[in-house]
Amino acid sequence: MELLALYEGPKIIEDHQFTPVEIHTDSMEVIKMLKENHALYDGILDDCRYRLRRLGNPVVSHSYREENMVSDALAKMGANSLIFEEAKLLEVPSVCVRNALWTDTIGTTFERSLRAIMGGRIDLSYRVFEINPC
């Protein structure tokens, strides 16, 4: 789904002139595939790179789900759809994202446990995400 979003997103951005833009994904695999190649997805990856070039090559960076709960909620809504539909813009927030929007608006802090393997040992640490109100 993340690769499909990276394929459709730049088209929507260009069609509606939503520039400049920052692109964030919670999929490290998509970022890795953009930098390298993947035999199964080469065609769609080439299209993604072309669309990104047309937008001035914005950086595609990683964000944890907790850092953008609205897009995570929308992605889950799309993944649970029974019918594969064309991407669309919502003029009014969907019911599924209202809680995430409220959380973002009031400013909320989340903790996430991260594991890093360093020199053969596993280091368990926490990263705090604070969502600041606008």
Salt bridges, closest charged atoms under 4 A:
GLU14 OE2 - ARG54 NH2 2.59
ASP15 OD2 - LYS11 NZ 3.17
GLU22 OE1 - HIS24 NE2 3.12
ASP46 OD1 - ARG49 NH1 2.91
GLU66 OE2 - ARG112 NE 3.01
GLU67 OE2 - ARG127 NH2 3.73
ASP72 OD2 - LYS76 NZ 3.27
GLU85 OE1 - LYS88 NZ 2.83
